Amino acid sequence: MEDPAIEEGPVTVDETETQEEESPELMAAPYIPPYTPTDGATSIQVTKHWIGVPEGLPYPTAHLVLYDVDDPGTVVKEVYLSPTQPGDSTQTHIWHGVDTFKMVGGVRTPITYSVRETDLEGYSTTGPNITPRYANTNIRVTPNNSTHWPLQTPDYIITKVTQNGPWVIWTLDHTPEADRAAFIAMVLAAGGDLGPFGSLSINDPIIWLEGPQVDVDIFPDDSKAGQITIDIQYNPDGTVAYSEINYQGESTWAQFLLGSYTPANYEMTNEYAPRGYWTPTAAKVLTGRELIAGEFSFEIYEIIDGERVRVGTATNNADGTITFEQIVYTPEDIGTHEYVIVEVSGGLGGVEYSETEIFVTVVVGPTEGSPTLTVTATYEPDHKTFSNSYSATGSWTPEVTKVLTGRALRDGEFSFEVREGDEVISTGRNDATGKVTFQPSIEYTLDDVGTHSYTIREVNGNLGGVEYDI
């Protein structure tokens, strides 16, 4: 197993060792493998910044999720990051082996990724800000029969089999064909001692290899040269667990250009932004009938420089509770706030609306060692109740018809009465058409809600020749 550690320090290149002449051992034309990956994978880096965290305040743990924008509910990769250093801090994590394509309707389709995180109490979140992959450094080495290079875990290796042979480019991550010219431009832009690699062009013959595991022989007829074996494995935290890179017959290769790059970077920033919360509440009491949910409306105003500024509305629940939307406070709101809650006068019949005003004093303050603000609310009156009464009246005027056979009916000649039980509560007389109207009308209040039974009867009189209906 090769030591995956990176050896730091300058690299001395002896130009006299550079093989500019064609090696006699590699005269056969190289075999260009039909290498078309169907499951090309890449690496994605997430960078987490913490800004303005007060000294002594523990860092919360950030849960970061990589997802396909077409399928945001599915977690592709995830990581938990929690800095340990006081003050501002930055952490990074690299996800390896991330698929670059998916099959959609039988078509190979590129995947677009994004990163999200679980909301953290007391912190604002911005991002992700996405930076494309870029090269960090180039190191040129000449063959020395050993792959103990200064950079033991490169992200790309570029070499040439002979002076006139094709280039061989290996990249750790998938590089789509459409992006290969940009990759070469990125490598050249990183600079360094490029030597003959400075002439590399996308128009040159190139053998492209990729991935953390490669086993390709570009000279299958030569048992002593051309075999390229790469095996890089990772720990769950993204660090290298194992790395072995072998270019068979290394001294016969022209030169090697090793490099590292930063994968596509998704940058998330959490800034300390403590919040405080208050949910205004009140109560509604209605006498006279049952309360119906939503039939009474209320408003809450903040009193600013003597002016009332409405900040919320609410209606009652069936149980009389009144709950407004939560009010959020920031450090700019630290201090005392005055509010008033009022009932909105409506048009419900029989309802006497409340003119009560409930005043609330809210004090917002910092909390030592906490990402939340303290919020204390004091109500006046403290019962914070709106009381209403419902009163309703009703009346009924009984009507009947009188029919007389044998002669014409005269106005008022017959008398009638309405009884509830044994009590006469209304009386009436007929008119010439037979209509009988009673007076007084029967009046009802809320106390009379229910079922009432009445008897209407004709009063026995003394009209000659008349048989009364009693």
Backbone torsions as a table, in degrees:
resi	resn	phi	psi	omega
1	MET	NA	134.7	177.0
2	GLU	-78.9	149.1	175.0
3	ASP	-73.5	116.4	-175.5
4	PRO	-77.1	0.4	-177.6
5	ALA	-68.4	152.0	177.8
6	ILE	-93.7	123.3	177.8
7	GLU	-87.3	121.9	-176.4
8	GLU	-90.2	162.5	177.0
9	GLY	117.9	163.7	-177.3
10	PRO	-67.9	155.8	178.1
11	VAL	-110.4	126.9	177.9
12	THR	-97.5	124.4	-179.1
13	VAL	-110.8	122.7	177.9
14	ASP	-90.8	105.4	-176.5
15	GLU	-61.4	-23.7	-178.4
16	THR	-69.4	-18.8	-179.2
17	GLU	-87.3	-10.6	-176.0
18	THR	-67.6	129.0	-178.8
19	GLN	-88.3	95.7	178.1
20	GLU	-89.2	-15.3	179.4
21	GLU	-94.6	153.3	-179.5
22	GLU	-67.0	131.4	-179.9
23	SER	-72.3	131.6	179.4
24	PRO	-67.6	-16.4	-178.7
25	GLU	-80.2	-13.5	-173.7
26	LEU	-122.5	48.4	-177.3
27	MET	-78.8	-23.8	-179.2
28	ALA	-69.8	147.3	178.3
29	ALA	-66.3	136.0	-179.2
30	PRO	-68.6	151.5	176.8
31	TYR	-87.6	121.0	177.6
32	ILE	-94.1	108.2	-174.1
33	PRO	-68.4	145.3	177.1
34	PRO	-75.1	73.2	-170.6
35	TYR	-96.7	97.5	177.1
36	THR	-125.4	93.6	-175.5
37	PRO	-64.0	138.2	177.5
38	THR	-101.1	-11.9	-178.9
39	ASP	-132.3	41.1	-177.1
40	GLY	-50.0	132.2	-178.2
41	ALA	-118.2	159.4	179.9
42	THR	-137.7	179.6	175.5
43	SER	-117.0	144.4	177.5
44	ILE	-130.5	129.9	179.7
45	GLN	-103.0	138.9	172.3
46	VAL	-116.3	131.9	179.5
47	THR	-116.5	128.6	-176.6
48	LYS	-115.7	123.7	177.2
49	HIS	-108.9	138.2	173.8
50	TRP	-117.1	125.2	-174.3
51	ILE	-123.3	134.5	170.1
52	GLY	72.4	20.7	179.7
53	VAL	-73.5	122.7	-178.1
54	PRO	-61.5	146.8	177.8
55	GLU	-61.7	134.5	179.8
56	GLY	92.8	-13.7	179.1
57	LEU	-87.3	123.0	-179.2
58	PRO	-62.6	142.8	176.2
59	TYR	-76.2	135.3	171.5
60	PRO	-76.7	165.3	178.4
61	THR	-91.9	127.2	179.5
62	ALA	-93.5	131.4	177.3
63	HIS	-104.1	111.0	-177.1
64	LEU	-108.1	135.0	-174.9
65	VAL	-126.6	130.7	172.0
66	LEU	-95.1	133.1	-177.5
67	TYR	-146.3	156.4	173.9
68	ASP	-78.7	126.7	-176.3
69	VAL	-62.7	-20.5	176.8
70	ASP	-83.6	-10.7	-179.0
71	ASP	-143.5	65.4	-171.8
72	PRO	-64.8	-18.4	-178.4
73	GLY	-79.3	-11.8	-177.6
74	THR	-99.5	127.3	178.4
75	VAL	-82.7	117.6	177.1
76	VAL	-84.0	-50.9	175.7
77	LYS	-142.1	158.2	176.8
78	GLU	-151.2	158.3	178.4
79	VAL	-154.6	149.5	174.9
80	TYR	-111.3	124.4	-178.8
81	LEU	-122.0	136.3	178.7
82	SER	-147.7	104.9	-179.4
83	PRO	-63.3	155.4	178.9
84	THR	-116.5	-11.0	-177.9
85	GLN	-87.3	143.7	177.9
86	PRO	-70.9	159.2	178.7
87	GLY	76.1	-159.3	179.7
88	ASP	-66.1	144.5	-175.8
89	SER	-149.5	155.0	178.0
90	THR	-134.7	135.6	174.9
91	GLN	-130.3	148.2	176.5
92	THR	-129.1	155.2	175.5
93	HIS	-146.8	140.9	178.5
94	ILE	-113.5	125.5	171.7
95	TRP	-93.0	121.9	177.6
96	HIS	-101.2	161.5	175.3
97	GLY	68.5	34.8	179.3
98	VAL	-87.9	124.1	-179.4
99	ASP	-60.8	141.1	178.1
100	THR	-102.7	-15.3	-178.2
101	PHE	-133.3	157.2	172.6
102	LYS	-139.4	159.7	178.2
103	MET	-95.3	121.9	179.1
104	VAL	-123.7	109.4	-178.2
105	GLY	59.9	34.2	179.6
106	GLY	80.5	5.3	-178.7
107	VAL	-110.2	133.1	177.6
108	ARG	-72.7	115.4	-170.3
109	THR	-124.5	130.0	178.2
110	PRO	-61.6	147.1	178.6
111	ILE	-99.8	132.5	173.7
112	THR	-102.2	123.3	-176.2
113	TYR	-105.6	157.6	168.8
114	SER	-145.7	171.8	-178.1
115	VAL	-127.8	138.0	174.3
116	ARG	-131.8	165.4	175.5
117	GLU	-138.2	155.5	176.1
118	THR	-68.9	136.4	-179.8
119	ASP	-57.3	137.9	179.3
120	LEU	-110.8	126.6	179.2
121	GLU	-60.5	125.5	176.6
122	GLY	87.6	9.0	-179.5
123	TYR	-135.9	138.5	171.0
124	SER	-90.4	152.5	-176.9
125	THR	-125.1	133.0	171.8
126	THR	-127.2	152.4	-179.8
127	GLY	114.6	178.7	7.5
128	PRO	-83.9	140.0	167.4
129	ASN	-95.6	123.5	-169.8
130	ILE	-104.6	127.2	175.9
131	THR	-114.5	127.5	179.6
132	PRO	-64.9	164.6	177.5
133	ARG	-57.6	139.7	176.4
134	TYR	-145.7	148.6	-178.3
135	ALA	-79.5	142.8	-179.6
136	ASN	-99.7	-42.7	-172.7
137	THR	-155.5	153.3	173.2
138	ASN	-124.3	138.3	175.9
139	ILE	-130.9	123.4	179.9
140	ARG	-101.1	130.1	178.3
141	VAL	-131.6	152.8	175.7
142	THR	-100.1	156.2	-179.3
143	PRO	-57.7	138.4	177.6
144	ASN	-143.6	24.8	179.1
145	ASN	61.4	21.7	179.2
146	SER	-152.0	143.4	174.4
147	THR	-102.2	24.6	170.8
148	HIS	-79.4	69.1	-176.8
149	TRP	-78.9	162.7	176.2
150	PRO	-59.6	-29.5	177.5
151	LEU	-111.3	104.0	-171.0
152	GLN	-83.6	-19.0	177.6
153	THR	-127.4	68.9	-179.6
154	PRO	-69.4	158.9	174.7
155	ASP	-95.3	-16.8	173.4
156	TYR	-152.6	151.2	176.9
157	ILE	-134.2	129.0	178.0
158	ILE	-121.5	132.1	178.9
159	THR	-149.2	-179.5	-179.6
160	LYS	-140.5	136.1	-175.0
161	VAL	-75.1	-37.1	173.9
162	THR	-146.1	175.6	-178.6
163	GLN	-59.4	-37.9	-177.2
164	ASN	-106.4	3.9	-178.1
165	GLY	-82.2	177.7	-179.7
166	PRO	-74.3	157.2	170.0
167	TRP	-72.6	152.9	172.0
168	VAL	-123.3	117.4	-177.5
169	ILE	-117.7	122.6	173.6
170	TRP	-113.0	134.8	174.8
171	THR	-125.5	141.8	178.7
172	LEU	-61.9	-40.7	-176.0
173	ASP	-106.0	160.9	179.2
174	HIS	-64.4	131.2	175.2
175	THR	-120.2	102.8	-179.6
176	PRO	-56.1	150.4	-177.7
177	GLU	-55.5	-36.6	-178.7
178	ALA	-68.2	-18.3	-176.6
179	ASP	-102.8	2.1	-172.8
180	ARG	-70.0	-36.9	176.5
181	ALA	-62.5	-40.4	178.5
182	ALA	-66.2	-34.2	177.9
183	PHE	-63.9	-45.9	179.4
184	ILE	-61.3	-42.6	178.2
185	ALA	-61.5	-37.5	179.0
186	MET	-64.0	-44.0	-179.4
187	VAL	-63.3	-46.6	-179.3
188	LEU	-64.7	-35.2	-179.8
189	ALA	-67.9	-24.1	178.9
190	ALA	-69.0	-17.8	173.5
191	GLY	71.2	-149.0	-175.0
192	GLY	92.4	-171.4	-179.6
193	ASP	-82.2	85.0	-173.7
194	LEU	-79.5	-29.5	-178.4
195	GLY	54.9	-134.2	-178.4
196	PRO	-65.5	-16.0	179.5
197	PHE	-71.1	-15.6	179.0
198	GLY	-65.6	-15.8	179.4
199	SER	-94.9	1.7	-178.8
200	LEU	-56.7	134.2	-179.3
201	SER	-137.9	149.3	177.9
202	ILE	-64.1	-18.7	-179.5
203	ASN	-84.1	-8.5	177.5
204	ASP	-73.3	157.7	170.6
205	PRO	-65.0	127.4	-175.8
206	ILE	-138.0	133.2	168.4
207	ILE	-97.5	119.3	-178.2
208	TRP	-101.0	127.4	174.4
209	LEU	-125.4	154.6	-179.1
210	GLU	-157.3	161.7	173.4
211	GLY	104.3	158.5	-179.5
212	PRO	-73.3	-14.8	176.2
213	GLN	-126.8	117.5	179.8
214	VAL	-133.7	137.2	175.2
215	ASP	-145.7	91.6	-174.6
216	VAL	-133.4	139.0	175.5
217	ASP	-115.7	109.5	-178.3
218	ILE	-85.4	-6.3	172.5
219	PHE	-127.7	71.2	-175.3
220	PRO	-62.3	-19.2	179.2
221	ASP	-89.4	-3.0	-179.5
222	ASP	-117.1	110.7	-176.5
223	SER	-74.2	-8.2	-175.5
224	LYS	-108.9	-0.6	-176.8
225	ALA	-154.6	157.1	171.2
226	GLY	98.2	-12.1	-179.0
227	GLN	-80.2	126.1	177.8
228	ILE	-116.2	119.3	-179.7
229	THR	-126.4	124.0	178.8
230	ILE	-131.2	131.9	178.0
231	ASP	-142.5	107.3	178.7
232	ILE	-122.5	127.3	-179.3
233	GLN	-125.3	154.1	-171.7
234	TYR	-124.9	149.7	170.9
235	ASN	-77.7	164.0	178.2
236	PRO	-57.5	-27.6	-179.1
237	ASP	-85.1	6.0	176.0
238	GLY	92.9	-7.7	178.3
239	THR	-79.5	160.0	-177.3
240	VAL	-75.6	126.4	176.8
241	ALA	-95.7	-30.7	-174.9
242	TYR	-157.4	138.2	179.6
243	SER	-146.9	124.5	175.3
244	GLU	-139.5	123.9	-178.5
245	ILE	-129.3	123.3	-179.1
246	ASN	-133.7	126.6	170.6
247	TYR	-113.8	106.1	-173.7
248	GLN	-60.1	136.8	-177.6
249	GLY	63.0	49.2	-170.5
250	GLU	-56.5	-37.6	-177.4
251	SER	-67.4	-12.6	179.0
252	THR	-89.3	-8.7	176.4
253	TRP	-79.6	151.0	-175.6
254	ALA	-63.8	-69.6	176.4
255	GLN	-151.8	172.4	177.1
256	PHE	-127.1	137.3	171.0
257	LEU	-114.6	113.3	-179.4
258	LEU	-101.6	148.8	179.0
259	GLY	-157.0	162.3	174.2
260	SER	-125.9	152.5	176.3
261	TYR	-139.1	160.3	173.6
262	THR	-92.5	122.8	179.6
263	PRO	-60.1	169.0	172.5
264	ALA	-48.9	126.6	-170.3
265	ASN	-111.1	127.1	176.4
266	TYR	-106.5	111.2	-171.2
267	GLU	-102.2	123.8	178.1
268	MET	-118.6	140.5	-178.2
269	THR	-127.0	129.0	171.8
270	ASN	-110.5	124.5	176.9
271	GLU	-113.2	134.1	-179.5
272	TYR	-59.2	119.8	-177.1
273	ALA	-147.6	78.3	-176.6
274	PRO	-60.7	147.5	-179.2
275	ARG	-129.9	151.3	172.3
276	GLY	-126.3	154.1	-172.8
277	TYR	-136.7	141.1	174.4
278	TRP	-142.8	131.2	176.8
279	THR	-110.1	105.3	179.2
280	PRO	-63.8	138.9	178.1
281	THR	-137.5	159.9	174.9
282	ALA	-156.2	-176.7	-178.6
283	ALA	-136.2	152.4	-179.4
284	LYS	-125.1	128.8	177.0
285	VAL	-123.7	126.5	178.2
286	LEU	-122.4	123.9	176.0
287	THR	-104.1	145.7	178.1
288	GLY	112.2	-26.4	175.8
289	ARG	-166.0	173.1	179.1
290	GLU	-72.9	146.5	179.1
291	LEU	-80.7	138.5	178.7
292	ILE	-109.5	134.7	-178.6
293	ALA	-58.6	134.1	173.0
294	GLY	80.7	5.3	-175.8
295	GLU	-87.2	-11.9	176.9
296	PHE	-119.7	140.3	-177.8
297	SER	-115.7	149.7	-176.9
298	PHE	-139.1	155.8	179.3
299	GLU	-134.2	147.0	174.5
300	ILE	-120.0	133.5	-179.2
301	TYR	-119.8	141.9	167.5
302	GLU	-93.7	133.8	-178.8
303	ILE	-92.2	109.4	-177.0
304	ILE	-120.6	116.1	-178.7
305	ASP	52.3	41.0	176.9
306	GLY	82.5	-9.3	179.8
307	GLU	-98.9	144.2	178.2
308	ARG	-94.0	120.7	-179.8
309	VAL	-115.0	116.7	-176.5
310	ARG	-67.9	131.2	-178.7
311	VAL	-123.1	-1.5	179.6
312	GLY	-176.8	158.0	175.8
313	THR	-134.8	159.0	179.3
314	ALA	-160.2	163.9	171.6
315	THR	-126.6	164.9	-178.1
316	ASN	-78.2	151.9	167.7
317	ASN	-89.5	169.0	-178.1
318	ALA	-63.0	-27.5	179.8
319	ASP	-87.3	4.7	176.5
320	GLY	93.7	-7.6	179.5
321	THR	-73.9	146.9	178.5
322	ILE	-127.2	121.0	-177.7
323	THR	-129.7	121.9	177.5
324	PHE	-90.3	166.0	174.3
325	GLU	-65.0	149.2	-177.8
326	GLN	-63.5	138.8	174.6
327	ILE	-101.9	129.2	-176.3
328	VAL	-105.4	136.1	-179.9
329	TYR	-117.2	145.6	176.1
330	THR	-116.4	174.1	178.3
331	PRO	-55.7	-27.4	177.9
332	GLU	-66.9	-16.5	-178.0
333	ASP	-96.1	3.1	179.8
334	ILE	-58.2	128.6	-176.8
335	GLY	140.1	-160.9	-176.6
336	THR	-106.8	136.5	179.5
337	HIS	-126.3	140.8	179.7
338	GLU	-113.5	134.3	-180.0
339	TYR	-131.6	160.6	172.2
340	VAL	-139.5	135.9	178.5
341	ILE	-110.4	130.7	-178.3
342	VAL	-132.2	158.0	174.1
343	GLU	-93.1	140.7	178.5
344	VAL	-88.2	125.0	179.9
345	SER	-68.7	130.3	-178.5
346	GLY	-118.4	-161.4	-175.9
347	GLY	-121.4	30.3	179.0
348	LEU	-71.7	127.9	179.8
349	GLY	-65.8	137.0	177.3
350	GLY	78.3	2.5	-177.1
351	VAL	-102.4	130.4	172.8
352	GLU	-98.6	111.3	-174.9
353	TYR	-75.6	150.6	-177.4
354	SER	-83.9	137.3	174.9
355	GLU	-102.6	14.2	179.2
356	THR	-64.5	141.6	171.8
357	GLU	-120.1	123.4	-179.8
358	ILE	-101.3	117.2	-178.8
359	PHE	-96.2	140.0	-178.3
360	VAL	-130.1	130.4	173.2
361	THR	-106.9	121.6	-178.6
362	VAL	-115.0	125.5	178.0
363	VAL	-110.1	122.2	179.7
364	VAL	-107.9	130.1	-178.5
365	GLY	-145.2	164.7	178.4
366	PRO	-74.5	158.8	175.5
367	THR	-122.8	119.4	-178.3
368	GLU	-63.1	127.0	175.9
369	GLY	69.9	26.0	-178.9
370	SER	-142.0	145.5	177.7
371	PRO	-83.4	13.6	178.5
372	THR	-120.7	155.5	176.5
373	LEU	-96.8	150.0	174.6
374	THR	-81.7	139.0	178.2
375	VAL	-133.2	117.7	-179.6
376	THR	-119.3	124.3	-178.2
377	ALA	-114.1	132.1	177.5
378	THR	-121.0	124.3	-176.9
379	TYR	-98.6	144.7	173.9
380	GLU	-140.4	113.1	1.3
381	PRO	-72.2	154.6	-173.6
382	ASP	-71.7	-16.9	177.6
383	HIS	-76.3	-15.0	176.8
384	LYS	38.8	52.8	-175.4
385	THR	-122.8	135.4	171.2
386	PHE	-100.0	120.2	-178.2
387	SER	-107.6	130.0	179.6
388	ASN	-130.3	154.8	176.3
389	SER	-123.4	147.5	177.1
390	TYR	-117.7	125.4	176.4
391	SER	-131.4	141.5	-178.5
392	ALA	-146.7	144.1	176.5
393	THR	-126.3	159.0	177.0
394	GLY	-150.2	161.8	178.8
395	SER	-144.3	156.0	178.7
396	TRP	-141.7	130.3	177.3
397	THR	-110.9	107.0	-179.4
398	PRO	-64.3	146.7	176.2
399	GLU	-139.0	136.3	174.7
400	VAL	-137.8	174.8	-178.9
401	THR	-125.1	137.6	179.0
402	LYS	-105.3	130.4	177.9
403	VAL	-120.0	128.8	178.5
404	LEU	-123.4	125.7	177.8
405	THR	-105.5	144.9	176.2
406	GLY	109.8	-24.3	175.5
407	ARG	-164.0	175.1	-179.0
408	ALA	-75.1	144.7	-179.7
409	LEU	-82.8	133.8	179.5
410	ARG	-103.3	147.6	-178.2
411	ASP	-61.7	125.0	171.6
412	GLY	78.6	11.1	-174.5
413	GLU	-85.1	-10.2	177.1
414	PHE	-121.6	143.5	-178.0
415	SER	-116.5	150.0	-177.3
416	PHE	-139.8	158.7	178.2
417	GLU	-143.4	152.9	176.8
418	VAL	-112.0	127.8	-179.2
419	ARG	-119.5	139.9	167.3
420	GLU	-114.2	106.0	-170.2
421	GLY	70.0	-127.1	179.2
422	ASP	-96.6	0.5	-174.2
423	GLU	-97.6	129.0	174.8
424	VAL	-81.4	120.6	-175.2
425	ILE	-114.5	-7.9	177.3
426	SER	-164.1	149.8	179.3
427	THR	-133.7	162.9	179.7
428	GLY	-160.9	165.2	175.9
429	ARG	-130.6	156.0	179.8
430	ASN	-78.5	157.2	168.0
431	ASP	-105.0	-177.3	-173.8
432	ALA	-65.3	-19.9	179.5
433	THR	-89.2	-6.5	-179.3
434	GLY	100.4	-7.8	-179.0
435	LYS	-72.6	133.4	179.7
436	VAL	-114.1	119.3	178.6
437	THR	-113.0	131.9	-176.0
438	PHE	-99.4	148.2	174.2
439	GLN	-139.2	140.7	-2.9
440	PRO	-82.1	167.0	171.9
441	SER	-62.6	154.2	179.8
442	ILE	-87.8	121.6	-175.8
443	GLU	-99.1	146.2	-179.4
444	TYR	-128.9	149.4	171.2
445	THR	-126.1	-177.9	178.4
446	LEU	-59.5	-26.6	178.6
447	ASP	-68.0	-17.8	-176.8
448	ASP	-96.4	5.3	-178.4
449	VAL	-59.8	127.0	-178.3
450	GLY	143.8	-161.5	-176.9
451	THR	-105.3	133.7	179.8
452	HIS	-124.2	140.9	178.9
453	SER	-115.4	133.3	-177.2
454	TYR	-128.5	157.8	174.8
455	THR	-124.7	126.5	175.5
456	ILE	-109.6	127.9	-177.1
457	ARG	-141.2	156.2	177.6
458	GLU	-87.2	140.7	179.8
459	VAL	-86.1	130.8	-179.1
460	ASN	-66.1	126.5	-179.1
461	GLY	-116.1	-161.3	-175.7
462	ASN	-130.1	27.4	178.0
463	LEU	-69.5	130.3	-178.0
464	GLY	-68.2	138.0	176.4
465	GLY	77.6	6.3	-177.4
466	VAL	-107.4	130.4	174.2
467	GLU	-97.8	113.8	-175.3
468	TYR	-78.1	149.6	-178.6
469	ASP	-96.0	86.9	-177.3
470	ILE	-128.1	NA	NA
